[in-house]
């Protein structure tokens, strides 16, 4: 696996990702999230740690949240663990308020779920700060799009996003 910082634009915001989503990434994420293998958290972003610290110097990370019950079941939030292990500063500014598994939806269905997330009280601490939304996988971009819309409603200085990997869902033809 050869990580490269690749640029992507969602919701008119420049963002970045390191890997094209592939079977290796899928397997690692399943082992981590699905099998509750918490020690795997340290491998995510480990090769990119210095690059992230330099490129996102002064940014506060905002992890894309999972539904709270899923985190309780697994015992951790996977995105938080991926950044916490590397001592990145983060704020839990978003909350997932609907238990909808995005992976099971097509792009059109994902776009209809704009009200899946809400801002938390902690989001107020982002005022006049540089913010980087962070997630594990960007598939259609709708989750990032919805979260960016919420964060853009805050008086923040600058906003970007980062994901470990990116893929595009193939659209079903009608």
ZAKOLFI-143672 format. One record per residue (C-alpha): y, z, x; residue in three letters. Coordinates in pm, 1 decimal. Example, Ala and Ser with C-alpha at 12.3 -4.5 7.8 and 13.67 -1.06 7.14 Angstrom:
# ZAKOLFI-143672
(node (-450.0,780.0,1230.0),"ALA")
(node (-106.0,714.0,1367.0),"SER")
//
This chain:
# ZAKOLFI-143672
(node (0.0,0.0,0.0),"UNK")
(node (327.8,-111.5,148.3),"UNK")
(node (627.2,62.4,-12.1),"UNK")
(node (953.6,-129.5,-29.9),"UNK")
(node (1264.7,-25.4,-217.6),"UNK")
(node (1300.6,-297.3,-480.5),"UNK")
(node (1598.9,-335.6,-712.0),"UNK")
(node (1578.5,-368.0,-1090.2),"UNK")
(node (1850.6,-367.0,-1356.6),"UNK")
(node (1802.1,-192.7,-1692.0),"UNK")
(node (2079.3,-130.4,-1942.6),"UNK")
(node (2328.1,-279.1,-1693.7),"UNK")
(node (2240.2,-1.8,-1446.5),"UNK")
(node (2101.9,-73.7,-1098.9),"UNK")
(node (1779.7,107.2,-1029.6),"UNK")
(node (1493.7,97.9,-784.8),"UNK")
(node (1117.6,123.5,-751.5),"UNK")
(node (874.0,122.8,-460.6),"UNK")
(node (544.7,-30.0,-573.5),"UNK")
(node (424.6,-296.7,-807.5),"UNK")
(node (191.6,-121.0,-1048.3),"UNK")
(node (-168.3,-191.5,-950.8),"UNK")
(node (-517.6,-46.2,-982.2),"UNK")
(node (-463.6,192.3,-688.8),"UNK")
(node (-145.7,340.9,-843.9),"UNK")
(node (-313.1,353.8,-1185.6),"UNK")
(node (-611.2,538.8,-1041.2),"UNK")
(node (-396.5,789.1,-850.4),"UNK")
(node (-180.5,860.9,-1154.9),"UNK")
(node (-487.6,908.6,-1373.0),"UNK")
(node (-638.0,1148.5,-1118.5),"UNK")
(node (-308.0,1338.5,-1103.8),"UNK")
(node (-206.8,1342.4,-1472.6),"UNK")
(node (-534.3,1291.1,-1655.6),"UNK")
(node (-758.0,1504.3,-1434.7),"UNK")
(node (-491.1,1769.0,-1367.3),"UNK")
(node (-518.1,1724.5,-991.0),"UNK")
(node (-192.2,1903.0,-902.9),"UNK")
(node (-238.1,1883.8,-521.7),"UNK")
(node (-196.9,1504.6,-552.2),"UNK")
(node (173.8,1559.3,-630.5),"UNK")
(node (247.3,1568.0,-259.3),"UNK")
(node (139.5,1206.9,-201.0),"UNK")
(node (383.6,1057.5,-449.0),"UNK")
(node (710.0,965.7,-276.5),"UNK")
(node (583.2,1118.1,50.9),"UNK")
(node (621.3,797.6,254.2),"UNK")
(node (961.4,739.8,97.0),"UNK")
(node (1095.3,1095.1,124.9),"UNK")
(node (1343.5,1024.8,404.9),"UNK")
(node (1460.5,699.8,245.6),"UNK")
(node (1512.6,879.7,-86.2),"UNK")
(node (1705.3,1162.3,81.0),"UNK")
(node (1935.5,911.2,254.4),"UNK")
(node (1976.2,655.7,-27.4),"UNK")
(node (2021.3,919.0,-299.5),"UNK")
(node (2215.6,1171.4,-94.3),"UNK")
(node (2429.6,1383.1,-326.4),"UNK")
(node (2242.9,1276.9,-640.8),"UNK")
(node (2083.7,1516.6,-884.0),"UNK")
(node (1749.9,1390.2,-1012.2),"UNK")
(node (1668.8,1398.4,-1381.6),"UNK")
(node (1295.4,1361.0,-1445.8),"UNK")
(node (1185.2,1162.3,-1748.5),"UNK")
(node (1009.2,1429.8,-1953.7),"UNK")
(node (667.6,1434.4,-2113.7),"UNK")
(node (611.0,1588.2,-2452.9),"UNK")
(node (611.6,1967.0,-2406.3),"UNK")
(node (262.1,2015.3,-2550.9),"UNK")
(node (119.4,1762.9,-2302.5),"UNK")
(node (278.8,1955.0,-2015.5),"UNK")
(node (132.3,2281.0,-2148.5),"UNK")
(node (-211.8,2121.7,-2180.5),"UNK")
(node (-200.0,1986.6,-1825.3),"UNK")
(node (-22.5,2294.7,-1688.4),"UNK")
(node (262.2,2097.9,-1530.5),"UNK")
(node (506.1,1812.5,-1577.9),"UNK")
(node (389.7,1536.1,-1348.1),"UNK")
(node (732.5,1385.4,-1267.5),"UNK")
(node (882.8,1728.1,-1195.0),"UNK")
(node (594.3,1805.7,-960.9),"UNK")
(node (637.1,1471.7,-782.9),"UNK")
(node (997.2,1559.0,-693.3),"UNK")
(node (974.9,1937.4,-668.2),"UNK")
(node (714.9,1917.5,-390.0),"UNK")
(node (971.4,1727.4,-178.0),"UNK")
(node (1255.3,1971.4,-253.0),"UNK")
(node (1470.5,1716.8,-436.9),"UNK")
(node (1740.0,1881.1,-650.7),"UNK")
(node (1670.8,1820.7,-1018.1),"UNK")
(node (1789.0,1920.2,-1364.5),"UNK")
(node (1576.5,1911.7,-1678.4),"UNK")
(node (1850.2,1735.6,-1875.7),"UNK")
(node (1618.6,1551.9,-2116.3),"UNK")
(node (1353.9,1660.5,-2363.1),"UNK")
(node (1091.8,1447.0,-2532.5),"UNK")
(node (1101.4,1541.0,-2899.9),"UNK")
(node (827.8,1311.8,-3034.5),"UNK")
(node (467.2,1302.4,-2919.8),"UNK")
(node (443.5,928.9,-2876.5),"UNK")
(node (234.5,788.0,-2592.7),"UNK")
(node (438.1,492.0,-2471.0),"UNK")
(node (139.7,345.1,-2287.0),"UNK")
(node (-30.6,268.3,-2618.2),"UNK")
(node (268.3,74.2,-2758.0),"UNK")
(node (383.7,-282.3,-2706.9),"UNK")
(node (743.6,-360.6,-2606.1),"UNK")
(node (872.5,-408.5,-2962.6),"UNK")
(node (723.5,-76.3,-3075.8),"UNK")
(node (866.8,100.4,-2771.2),"UNK")
(node (1215.0,-31.3,-2845.1),"UNK")
(node (1195.4,108.8,-3198.2),"UNK")
(node (1144.5,459.6,-3056.4),"UNK")
(node (1499.7,516.7,-2934.3),"UNK")
(node (1504.8,871.4,-3075.0),"UNK")
(node (1209.6,1000.5,-2872.0),"UNK")
(node (1437.1,1187.2,-2626.8),"UNK")
(node (1732.8,1423.1,-2656.3),"UNK")
(node (1969.4,1596.4,-2415.0),"UNK")
(node (1909.5,1962.3,-2326.7),"UNK")
(node (2167.9,2235.2,-2270.6),"UNK")
(node (2111.1,2189.3,-1896.6),"UNK")
(node (2250.1,1835.5,-1924.9),"UNK")
(node (2602.2,1983.2,-1933.4),"UNK")
(node (2560.9,2080.4,-1566.2),"UNK")
(node (2561.6,1709.3,-1475.6),"UNK")
(node (2930.9,1673.0,-1557.3),"UNK")
(node (3112.4,1483.6,-1281.6),"UNK")
(node (2792.5,1452.9,-1074.2),"UNK")
(node (2591.7,1160.3,-939.5),"UNK")
(node (2266.6,1135.3,-1136.1),"UNK")
(node (1937.3,959.5,-1066.3),"UNK")
(node (1689.3,934.6,-1353.1),"UNK")
(node (1336.7,939.1,-1209.3),"UNK")
(node (997.0,839.2,-1349.8),"UNK")
(node (650.6,746.9,-1230.3),"UNK")
(node (608.4,402.7,-1390.1),"UNK")
(node (846.2,155.1,-1550.8),"UNK")
(node (652.0,-67.6,-1785.5),"UNK")
(node (883.8,-239.0,-2033.5),"UNK")
(node (1191.5,-40.1,-1934.9),"UNK")
(node (1244.7,103.0,-2283.5),"UNK")
(node (1195.8,466.5,-2177.0),"UNK")
(node (1445.0,427.9,-1892.5),"UNK")
(node (1681.1,240.0,-2127.5),"UNK")
(node (1671.5,518.2,-2389.4),"UNK")
(node (1713.4,795.8,-2133.1),"UNK")
(node (2000.4,613.0,-1960.1),"UNK")
(node (2178.8,576.5,-2294.5),"UNK")
(node (2163.6,952.6,-2344.0),"UNK")
(node (2278.2,1028.6,-1990.2),"UNK")
(node (2561.9,775.0,-2013.8),"UNK")
(node (2703.0,979.1,-2302.8),"UNK")
(node (2779.2,1254.1,-2049.3),"UNK")
(node (3088.8,1255.2,-1825.8),"UNK")
(node (2889.0,1183.4,-1510.5),"UNK")
(node (3033.9,1027.1,-1196.1),"UNK")
(node (2760.8,772.1,-1122.3),"UNK")
(node (2414.0,691.0,-1256.4),"UNK")
(node (2108.5,510.6,-1124.1),"UNK")
(node (1731.2,539.1,-1164.7),"UNK")
(node (1421.0,541.6,-949.0),"UNK")
(node (1052.8,492.4,-1021.6),"UNK")
(node (748.5,500.7,-806.8),"UNK")
(node (613.7,177.9,-958.8),"UNK")
(node (697.9,-104.0,-1195.7),"UNK")
(node (501.2,-339.9,-1414.2),"UNK")
(node (570.3,-559.6,-1712.3),"UNK")
(node (356.5,-548.9,-2022.3),"UNK")
(node (232.2,-887.0,-2127.3),"UNK")
(node (364.2,-956.6,-2475.2),"UNK")
(node (122.7,-1037.0,-2753.7),"UNK")
(node (192.2,-1367.0,-2923.3),"UNK")
(node (227.0,-1362.0,-3301.6),"UNK")
//
